[in-house]
Structure formats: structure tokens, C-alpha cells
Amino acid sequence: MDKNKKSYIYALLAIFFWSTIPTAFKLALGELPILPMLTIASLTSATVLLVILVLEKKTGLLKINSAKDLMSSALLGLINPFVYYLILLKAYQLLPAQVAQPLNMIWPIILVFLSVPILKQKIGAKSFVALFISFIGVYVISSQGKLFRPGHADIRGVLLATGSSVFWAFYFILNVRDKRDEAVKLFLNFVFGSSCLIVFLIITGKWPETIRFRGIAASIYIGLFEMGITFFLWLKALQLASTTDKVSNLVYLAPFLSLVFVHFILHEPVFYTTPAGLLLIISGILIQNGKLKSV
């Protein structure tokens, strides 16, 4: 099998697992409070990433991190998984999975606007067109099937879901500027993030009196397939691809595929506004990336 075919297999596996995460979030949150659920998931991710470092023979790279590198990892870990997922999971508590997940997808557009103060970059009219189209998509999805009756959705949930994209975009910028190995950075992020979560869990005493296996299992699944194994599969897909553009575009299949799991496992009726809004958000992202011609 040639490298390109292997690349697509790895990419499609990653997309499959990512598309199951909104359902896993809802199942886990139905059994556990946000903080213990995220702590279990984060510790699982850190463990998986350590295994990946061992298998890739990259553990030696952990020894050459400077104090500045560790401070960078501490900051990145504070943003993701700590702050980012606490906000996103609260949005999942307040909204249907099919609404919370796509609202978080506007981060590539937010990224462009954050790059102005942080990276001193200039933005053109295309970015404003992309932002406008994506926010129309946000409105359409938030209407939850009642397009001409605004105010139906939980406004706090909508703000949290879209607001989480700001933290992810900020994390993305800081992560790109850090030139260390991706697996090493991500592992250290989750080590520091997990430490923050454990301390916060101890201080707040949020651990539930009754622990159900289903909640633990769903949390471990999230840790395995949100950032752990799936990260490895996606990285492999990009490494083997002859051109990363075609493989990268496959990621837009995930939110549509996730609707299948949301419908058949969570039994959420899929609103017609969800795929319509998704198409608008993705169109905005593609216009911003120069893959669609803006008028």
C-alpha cells in the first residue's frame, strides 16, 4: 500500500473517532460533573501521549526542555485542557450536542482576528466576509430548527460554545510559535493541565459521592480519542500525505458524521438548521483559507 492510501486511512480513522466525541461528551456529562470527568480524560490523554513518546523513541526530548520551555508548557496546559475544556463542556451541558459542537468550529476565523494584536498581521475584506458568513451559520445553528424565532437556544450555552473558540485560537497561535516536537509539547501540556485540574478538584471537592462505570468509561474514551490516539493517527496522516491540503480538508466531514452518532445514540432529533449552519461556517472557513472565491 502506498503512502497516500495509508495517509487517507489514518485520516479517516481520526475523523471517525473525532466524530464520536460530542456523543461521548454528553454521555460522560450525564454521569459525572464536568471537573472529575475532564480530570479523568486529561490524565488518560497524558498517559496515551507518554506511550506514543515511548513508541516513537522521543522520551529523550523531554530532558532538553529549558525552564522557558516548561513555562510555555505550563501556560499552554492552563489554556488547554484546563480553561478551554471547562468552558466547552459547560456549553455541552447547556446545549444539544449537535449545537455545541459546530459552534466551536469558528476558531479558524477567530484565529485570523487574534493574529492582528498578537502577530501584528493585517487582515483584508475577505476575513470580514468570512466572519460574517460564519456568524450567520452560528445564528442558524443556534435557532435549533426555529430559524425565524430567535431566542430559542440557551444564550449562555451559545456564548460559551463560541467563546471557547477564542481560547482554542489563542492556544493555536502560542502552540505554533513553540517549535518543539508536537508530541512532546502536547504531552507536557496535558501534564500541566492535569495537575491544574487535580488541584482544582481537591480545592472544590467536586468529586461525586456515587461513581458510575459508564461515566468513567466515557471519560477514558474521550481521553483516548479526543487528543490521545487520534492525535497520533492525524499526525501520521499528515506525515504520509503527498499534499496536506486534501487530507486536512477531510476534517470537515467530522461534524456531519457526528450528527449520525448524536441522532442514533443520544436520540437527538437533527434540526434542519444544524447541517445548514455547518455549511455556512465551513464556507466561511474555506473563504478565509482561500479555498473558495469570495465575491
BADREN-423246 format. One record per residue: residue in three letters; z negated, x, y negated of N, C-alpha, C in turn. Coordinates in steps of 0.2 Angstrom, whole numbers, padded with zeros to 4 digits, always signed. Atoms other than C-alpha are relative to their C-alpha. Layout:
residues N
AlaZXYZXYZXY
...
end
This chain:
residues 295
Met+0000+0004+0006+0000+0000+0000+0000+0004-0006
Asp+0000-0004+0006+0005+0007-0017-0006-0001-0005
Lys+0005+0001+0004-0007+0009-0031+0000-0006-0004
Asn+0000+0006+0004-0001-0005-0041-0002-0006+0003
Lys+0003+0006-0004-0004-0018-0027-0007+0001+0001
Lys+0007+0000+0000-0021-0011-0025-0003-0002-0006
Ser+0003+0001+0006-0024-0012-0043-0001-0008-0001
Tyr+0001+0007+0001-0020-0031-0043-0005-0003+0005
Ile+0005+0003-0004-0031-0034-0028-0007+0001-0003
Tyr+0007-0001+0003-0046-0026-0036-0001-0004-0006
Ala+0000+0004+0006-0042-0035-0052-0001-0008+0001
Leu+0000+0007-0002-0040-0052-0044-0007-0001+0004
Leu+0007+0001-0003-0057-0049-0034-0005+0000-0006
Ala+0005+0000+0006-0066-0045-0050+0001-0007-0004
Ile-0001+0007+0004-0058-0061-0059-0003-0005+0004
Phe+0003+0005-0004-0064-0071-0044-0007+0000-0001
Phe+0008-0001+0001-0082-0065-0045-0002-0002-0007
Trp+0002+0002+0007-0082-0067-0064+0000-0007-0001
Ser-0001+0007+0000-0076-0085-0062-0006-0004+0003
Thr+0006+0003-0003-0091-0089-0052-0006+0000-0004
Ile+0006-0001+0003-0104-0083-0064-0002-0006-0004
Pro+0003+0006+0003-0105-0099-0075-0004-0004+0004
Thr+0003+0004-0005-0109-0109-0060-0007+0003+0003
Ala+0006-0003-0002-0122-0096-0054-0005+0000-0005
Phe+0005+0001+0005-0130-0096-0071-0003-0006+0000
Lys+0003+0007+0000-0133-0115-0070-0004-0001+0006
Leu+0004+0001-0006-0139-0114-0053-0007+0004+0000
Ala+0006-0004+0001-0151-0100-0057-0005-0003-0005
Leu+0004+0003+0006-0157-0108-0073-0003-0007+0002
Gly+0003+0006-0003-0160-0124-0063-0007+0001+0004
Glu+0005-0001-0004-0173-0115-0053-0005+0005-0003
Leu+0004-0005+0003-0180-0101-0064+0000+0000-0008
Pro-0001-0001+0007-0184-0099-0083+0004+0006-0001
Ile-0005-0005+0002-0172-0088-0092-0003+0008+0001
Leu+0002-0007+0000-0183-0072-0093-0001+0003+0007
Pro+0000-0002-0007-0188-0070-0075+0007+0001+0004
Met-0007+0001-0003-0170-0075-0070+0004+0006-0002
Leu-0004-0005+0002-0162-0062-0081-0003+0007+0002
Thr+0003-0007-0003-0175-0048-0076+0002+0001+0007
Ile-0003-0001-0007-0170-0050-0058+0007+0002+0000
Ala-0007-0002+0000-0152-0050-0062+0001+0007-0003
Ser+0000-0006+0003-0154-0035-0073-0002+0006+0004
Leu+0003-0005-0005-0164-0025-0060+0005+0001+0005
Thr-0005-0001-0005-0151-0029-0047+0006+0004-0003
Ser-0005-0004+0003-0137-0023-0059-0001+0007+0000
Ala+0002-0007+0001-0146-0007-0062+0000+0004+0007
Thr+0000-0003-0007-0148-0004-0043+0007+0001+0003
Val-0007+0000-0002-0130-0008-0039+0004+0006-0004
Leu-0003-0005+0004-0124+0004-0053-0002+0007+0002
Leu+0002-0007-0003-0135+0018-0046+0003+0001+0006
Val-0004-0001-0007-0127+0015-0029+0007+0003-0002
Ile-0007-0002+0001-0110+0017-0037+0000+0007-0003
Leu+0000-0007+0002-0115+0033-0046-0001+0005+0006
Val+0001-0004-0006-0121+0040-0029+0007+0000+0004
Leu-0006+0000-0004-0105+0035-0020+0006+0004-0004
Glu-0005-0004+0004-0094+0042-0035-0002+0007-0001
Lys+0003-0007+0001-0105+0058-0035+0000+0002-0007
Lys+0001-0001+0007-0109+0056-0053-0007+0000-0002
Thr+0007+0000+0002-0128+0057-0052-0002+0006-0004
Gly+0001-0006+0004-0127+0074-0059+0001-0001-0008
Leu-0002+0001+0008-0120+0067-0076-0007-0003-0003
Leu+0006+0002+0003-0137+0059-0078-0005+0005-0003
Lys+0004-0006+0002-0145+0076-0080+0002+0003-0007
Ile-0003-0003+0006-0134+0081-0095-0001-0004-0006
Asn+0001+0004+0006-0139+0067-0107-0005+0003-0005
Ser+0004-0003+0005-0146+0073-0123-0005-0006-0002
Ala+0005+0005+0002-0161+0064-0132+0004-0005-0004
Lys-0004+0004+0004-0147+0057-0144+0003-0005+0005
Asp-0003+0004-0004-0138+0050-0129-0005-0005+0003
Leu+0005+0005-0003-0154+0042-0122-0002-0005-0005
Met+0001+0005+0006-0157+0034-0139+0005-0005-0001
Ser-0006+0005+0000-0140+0027-0139+0000-0005+0006
Ser+0001+0005-0006-0143+0020-0121-0005-0005-0001
Ala+0006+0004+0001-0159+0013-0127+0002-0006-0005
Leu-0003+0005+0005-0150+0004-0142+0004-0005+0004
Leu-0005+0004-0003-0136-0002-0131-0003-0005+0005
Gly+0004+0004-0005-0148-0008-0117-0004-0006-0004
Leu+0004+0005+0004-0158-0018-0131+0005-0006-0001
Ile-0005+0005+0002-0142-0027-0136+0003-0003+0007
Asn-0003+0003-0006-0135-0029-0118-0003+0004+0006
Pro+0001+0007-0002-0143-0035-0106-0005-0004-0004
Phe+0006+0003+0003-0158-0039-0117+0001-0006-0005
Val-0001+0005+0005-0153-0049-0133+0006-0004+0002
Tyr-0006+0004-0001-0136-0054-0128-0001-0005+0005
Tyr+0001+0005-0005-0140-0062-0112-0006-0005-0001
Leu+0005+0005+0002-0156-0070-0118+0003-0006-0004
Ile-0004+0005+0004-0145-0079-0131+0005-0004+0004
Leu-0005+0003-0003-0131-0083-0120-0003-0005+0006
Leu+0003+0004-0005-0142-0090-0106-0004-0006-0003
Lys+0003+0006+0003-0151-0101-0118+0005-0005-0002
Ala-0006+0004+0001-0134-0108-0123+0002-0004+0006
Tyr-0001+0003-0007-0131-0111-0104-0005-0006+0001
Gln+0005+0005-0001-0147-0121-0104+0001-0007-0004
Leu-0001+0005+0004-0142-0132-0118+0007-0004+0001
Leu-0007+0003+0000-0123-0135-0114+0002+0000+0007
Pro-0004+0000-0006-0112-0139-0099+0003+0007+0001
Ala-0003-0006-0001-0106-0123-0091+0007+0001-0002
Gln-0007+0000+0002-0088-0127-0095+0001+0000-0007
Val+0000-0001+0007-0093-0127-0113-0002+0007-0002
Ala+0003-0006+0002-0104-0112-0114+0004+0006+0001
Gln-0004-0006-0002-0093-0100-0105+0006+0001-0005
Pro-0005-0001+0004-0077-0102-0116-0002+0001-0007
Leu+0002-0002+0006-0086-0102-0132-0002+0007-0002
Asn+0002-0007+0001-0092-0085-0129+0006+0005+0000
Met-0006-0004-0001-0074-0079-0127+0003+0002-0006
Ile-0003-0002+0006-0071-0077-0145-0001+0007-0003
Trp+0003-0006+0002-0079-0060-0146+0006+0005-0002
Pro-0005-0005+0002-0062-0050-0147+0002-0002-0007
Ile-0001+0001+0007-0059-0059-0164-0005+0002-0004
Ile+0006-0003+0004-0076-0056-0170+0000+0007+0000
Leu+0000-0007+0000-0074-0038-0165+0004+0003-0006
Val-0004-0002+0005-0060-0036-0177-0003+0000-0007
Phe+0003+0001+0007-0070-0043-0192-0006+0005+0000
Leu+0005-0005+0000-0085-0032-0187+0002+0007-0001
Ser-0003-0006+0001-0074-0017-0187+0001+0002-0007
Val-0001-0001+0007-0072-0019-0206-0006+0004-0003
Pro+0005-0004+0003-0090-0014-0211-0002+0006+0004
Ile+0003-0005-0004-0094-0003-0196+0005+0006+0001
Leu-0005-0006-0001-0077+0007-0193+0004+0001-0006
Lys-0003+0000+0007-0071+0004-0211+0008-0001+0001
Gln-0007+0001-0001-0055-0003-0204+0002-0006-0005
Lys-0003+0005+0004-0043-0015-0214+0002-0006+0005
Ile-0003+0005-0004-0038-0032-0207+0005-0004-0004
Gly-0006+0004+0003-0022-0042-0211-0001-0007+0001
Ala-0001+0007+0000-0017-0060-0212+0000-0002+0007
Lys+0000+0002-0007-0014-0060-0193-0007-0002+0003
Ser+0007+0000-0002-0033-0058-0190-0003-0007-0002
Phe+0003+0006+0003-0037-0073-0201+0003-0006+0004
Val-0003+0005-0004-0024-0084-0192-0003+0000+0007
Ala+0003+0000-0007-0031-0079-0175-0007-0003+0000
Leu+0006+0003+0001-0048-0083-0181+0000-0007-0001
Phe-0001+0007+0001-0043-0100-0187+0002-0004+0006
Ile-0002+0003-0006-0034-0104-0171-0006+0000+0005
Ser+0006-0001-0005-0049-0098-0160-0005-0005-0002
Phe+0005+0004+0001-0061-0108-0170+0002-0008+0000
Ile-0002+0007-0002-0051-0124-0168-0001-0001+0007
Gly+0001+0000-0007-0052-0120-0150-0008-0001+0001
Val+0007+0001+0000-0071-0119-0152-0002-0007-0001
Tyr+0001+0007+0001-0071-0136-0160+0002-0005+0005
Val-0003+0005-0005-0060-0144-0147-0005+0000+0006
Ile+0004-0001-0006-0071-0137-0133-0007-0003-0001
Ser+0006+0003+0002-0087-0142-0142+0000-0008+0000
Ser+0000+0007+0000-0081-0160-0143-0001-0003+0007
Gln+0002+0003-0007-0084-0162-0124+0004-0006+0001
Gly-0005+0005-0002-0069-0174-0122+0000-0006-0005
Lys+0000+0005+0005-0073-0184-0138+0003+0004-0007
Leu-0003-0004+0005-0061-0175-0150-0001-0002-0007
Phe+0000+0003+0006-0062-0187-0164-0007-0003-0002
Arg+0007+0002+0001-0081-0190-0163-0004+0006+0000
Pro+0004-0007+0000-0089-0173-0169-0007-0002+0000
Gly+0007+0000+0000-0107-0170-0167-0003-0002+0007
His+0002+0002-0007-0107-0175-0148-0004+0006+0003
Ala+0003-0006-0004-0112-0157-0142-0006+0002-0003
Asp+0007-0002+0002-0129-0149-0144+0002+0006-0005
Ile-0002-0005+0005-0126-0139-0160-0003+0006+0000
Arg+0003-0007-0001-0139-0126-0157+0003+0004+0006
Gly-0003-0003-0006-0131-0123-0140+0007+0003-0002
Val-0006-0002+0002-0114-0121-0148-0001+0006-0005
Leu+0001-0006+0004-0121-0109-0161-0002+0006+0004
Leu+0003-0005-0004-0130-0099-0148+0006+0003+0004
Ala-0006-0002-0004-0114-0098-0137+0005+0004-0004
Thr-0004-0004+0004-0103-0092-0151-0003+0006-0003
Gly+0003-0005+0003-0116-0082-0159-0001+0006+0005
Ser+0000-0005-0005-0118-0072-0143+0006+0005+0000
Ser-0006-0004+0000-0100-0066-0145-0001+0006-0006
Val+0001-0005+0005-0106-0057-0161-0004+0006+0003
Phe+0004-0006-0003-0119-0046-0151+0005+0003+0005
Trp-0004-0003-0005-0106-0043-0137+0005+0004-0004
Ala-0005-0004+0003-0093-0037-0150-0003+0006-0003
Phe+0004-0006+0003-0106-0026-0159-0002+0005+0006
Tyr+0001-0004-0006-0111-0019-0141+0007+0004+0001
Phe-0007-0003-0002-0092-0016-0138+0001+0006-0004
Ile-0001-0005+0005-0090-0006-0154-0004+0006+0001
Leu+0004-0006-0001-0105+0005-0151+0001+0004+0007
Asn-0002-0002-0007-0100+0007-0132+0006+0005+0000
Val-0006-0004+0000-0083+0013-0136-0001+0007-0004
Arg+0001-0006+0004-0089+0026-0149-0004+0005+0004
Asp+0004-0004-0004-0100+0033-0135+0005+0003+0005
Lys-0005-0003-0004-0089+0045-0125-0002+0002+0007
Arg+0003-0002-0006-0100+0047-0110+0004-0004+0006
Asp-0003+0004-0006-0094+0041-0092-0002-0007+0000
Glu+0001+0007+0000-0093+0022-0091-0006-0002+0004
Ala+0005+0002-0004-0104+0020-0076-0007+0003-0001
Val+0006-0003+0002-0117+0032-0082-0003-0004-0006
Lys+0002+0004+0006-0118+0023-0099-0003-0007+0002
Leu+0002+0006-0001-0119+0006-0091-0007+0000+0005
Phe+0006+0000-0004-0132+0011-0078-0006+0001-0005
Leu+0005-0001+0005-0143+0018-0092-0002-0006-0004
Asn+0001+0006+0004-0141+0003-0102-0004-0005+0003
Phe+0004+0005-0004-0147-0008-0088-0007+0003+0002
Val+0007-0003-0001-0162+0004-0085-0004-0002-0006
Phe+0003+0002+0006-0167+0002-0103-0001-0007-0001
Gly+0000+0007+0001-0163-0016-0104-0005-0003+0005
Ser+0005+0003-0005-0173-0020-0088-0007+0002-0002
Ser+0007-0002+0002-0188-0010-0095-0002-0005-0005
Cys+0001+0004+0006-0187-0021-0111-0002-0007+0003
Leu+0001+0007-0003-0186-0037-0100-0007+0000+0004
Ile+0007+0000-0004-0201-0032-0089-0006+0000-0005
Val+0006+0000+0005-0212-0028-0104-0001-0007-0003
Phe+0000+0006+0003-0207-0044-0112-0003-0005+0005
Leu+0002+0005-0005-0210-0054-0096-0008+0001+0001
Ile+0008-0001-0001-0228-0046-0094-0003-0003-0006
Ile+0003+0003+0007-0232-0050-0113+0000-0007+0000
Thr-0001+0008+0000-0226-0068-0112-0003-0003+0006
Gly+0003+0003-0006-0232-0071-0095+0004-0006+0003
Lys-0005+0006-0002-0216-0082-0091+0001+0000+0007
Trp-0002+0001-0007-0216-0079-0073-0002-0007+0003
Pro+0002+0007-0002-0216-0096-0064-0005+0000+0006
Glu+0005+0001-0005-0230-0102-0053+0003+0000+0007
Thr-0003+0002-0007-0218-0108-0039+0007+0004-0001
Ile-0006-0004+0000-0204-0096-0035+0005-0003+0006
Arg-0004+0003-0005-0189-0104-0026+0005+0005+0002
Phe-0005-0005-0002-0177-0094-0015+0006-0001-0003
Arg-0007+0001+0003-0162-0102-0022+0001+0003-0007
Gly-0001-0003+0007-0166-0096-0040+0000+0008+0001
Ile+0000-0007-0001-0170-0078-0033+0007+0002+0002
Ala-0007-0002-0003-0153-0078-0023+0005-0001-0006
Ala-0005+0000+0005-0143-0084-0038-0001+0005-0005
Ser+0001-0006+0005-0151-0071-0050+0003+0006+0003
Ile-0003-0007-0003-0147-0057-0037+0008+0000+0000
Tyr-0008+0001+0000-0129-0064-0036+0003+0002-0007
Ile-0003-0002+0007-0127-0063-0055-0001+0007-0001
Gly+0001-0008+0001-0134-0045-0055+0005+0004+0004
Leu-0005-0003-0004-0122-0041-0041+0007+0000-0003
Phe-0007+0002+0002-0106-0049-0048+0002-0001-0007
Glu-0002+0001+0008-0108-0051-0067+0002+0007-0002
Met-0001-0007+0002-0110-0032-0070+0001+0005+0005
Gly+0001-0005-0005-0113-0023-0054+0007+0002+0004
Ile-0005-0001-0005-0100-0023-0040+0007-0002-0004
Thr-0006+0002+0004-0087-0032-0052+0002+0005-0005
Phe-0002-0006+0004-0088-0018-0064+0004+0005+0003
Phe-0004-0005-0004-0083-0006-0051+0007-0002+0002
Leu-0006+0003-0002-0069-0017-0045+0005+0000-0006
Trp-0004+0000+0006-0062-0019-0063+0002+0007-0002
Leu-0001-0007+0001-0064+0000-0066+0006+0002+0004
Lys-0005-0002-0005-0054+0003-0050+0007-0003-0002
Ala-0007+0003+0001-0040-0009-0055+0003+0003-0006
Leu-0003-0003+0006-0038-0001-0072+0002+0007+0001
Gln-0002-0006-0001-0038+0016-0065+0007+0001+0004
Leu-0006+0000-0004-0024+0012-0052+0006-0003-0003
Ala-0006+0003+0003-0013+0002-0063+0004+0005-0004
Ser-0005-0004+0003+0003+0009-0069+0000-0001-0008
Thr+0002+0002+0007+0000+0000-0086-0006-0005+0000
Thr+0007+0004+0000-0017-0008-0090+0001-0007-0003
Asp-0001+0007+0004-0009-0022-0101+0000-0006+0005
Lys-0001+0006-0004-0003-0033-0087-0006-0001+0004
Val+0006+0001-0004-0019-0030-0077-0006-0004-0004
Ser+0005+0003+0005-0030-0034-0092+0001-0007-0002
Asn-0002+0007+0002-0021-0050-0096-0002-0005+0006
Leu+0002+0005-0005-0026-0057-0079-0007-0002-0001
Val+0007+0002+0001-0044-0058-0085+0000-0007-0003
Tyr+0000+0007+0003-0039-0074-0095+0001-0006+0006
Leu+0000+0005-0005-0037-0083-0078-0007-0002+0002
Ala+0007+0001-0002-0056-0082-0075-0003-0006-0003
Pro+0003+0006+0002-0061-0096-0087+0003-0006+0003
Phe-0004+0006-0003-0048-0108-0080-0003-0001+0008
Leu+0002+0000-0007-0053-0103-0062-0008-0003+0001
Ser+0007+0002+0000-0072-0106-0066-0001-0007-0001
Leu+0000+0007+0000-0068-0124-0070+0000-0003+0007
Val-0001+0002-0007-0064-0126-0052-0007+0000+0003
Phe+0007-0001-0003-0082-0120-0046-0005-0004-0004
Val+0004+0004+0004-0090-0129-0061+0000-0007+0003
His-0001+0006-0002-0082-0145-0055-0003-0002+0007
Phe+0001+0001-0007-0084-0144-0036-0007+0002+0002
Ile+0007-0002-0002-0101-0135-0035-0006-0003-0005
Leu+0005+0003+0005-0110-0141-0051+0001-0008-0001
His-0002+0007+0001-0101-0158-0051+0001-0002-0007
Glu-0002+0002+0007-0097-0157-0070+0007-0003+0000
Pro-0006+0002+0001-0083-0168-0074+0004+0004-0006
Val-0003-0004+0005-0070-0157-0083+0003-0004-0005
Phe-0003+0003+0006-0066-0163-0100+0007+0003-0002
Tyr-0007-0002+0001-0048-0163-0105+0000+0005-0006
Thr+0001-0004+0006-0054-0154-0121-0001+0008+0002
Thr+0002-0006-0002-0060-0139-0111+0006+0005+0001
Pro-0006-0005-0001-0043-0131-0105+0004+0000-0006
Ala-0004+0000+0006-0035-0137-0121-0003+0005-0005
Gly+0003-0005+0005-0048-0127-0132+0000+0007+0003
Leu-0001-0007-0003-0047-0112-0120+0007+0003-0001
Leu-0007-0002+0002-0028-0111-0123+0000+0002-0007
Leu+0000-0002+0007-0031-0111-0141-0004+0007-0002
Ile+0004-0007+0001-0045-0097-0140+0004+0006+0002
Ile-0004-0005-0003-0034-0087-0129+0006+0002-0004
Ser-0006-0001+0004-0019-0089-0140-0002+0004-0006
Gly+0002-0004+0006-0029-0083-0155-0001+0007+0002
Ile+0002-0006-0002-0035-0068-0145+0007+0004+0001
Leu-0006-0003-0001-0017-0064-0140+0004+0002-0006
Ile-0003-0001+0007-0010-0066-0158-0004+0006-0003
Gln+0004-0005+0002-0024-0054-0163+0002+0007+0003
Asn-0002-0006-0004-0019-0041-0150+0008+0001+0000
Gly-0007-0001+0001-0001-0043-0155+0005-0001+0006
Lys-0004+0002-0005+0005-0051-0139+0003-0006+0000
Leu-0004+0006+0002+0011-0067-0147+0002+0001-0007
Lys-0003+0000+0007+0021-0068-0163-0003-0005-0004
Ser+0003+0005+0005+0011-0076-0177+0005-0002-0005
Val-0005+0002+0005+0021-0086-0189-0002+0002-0007
end
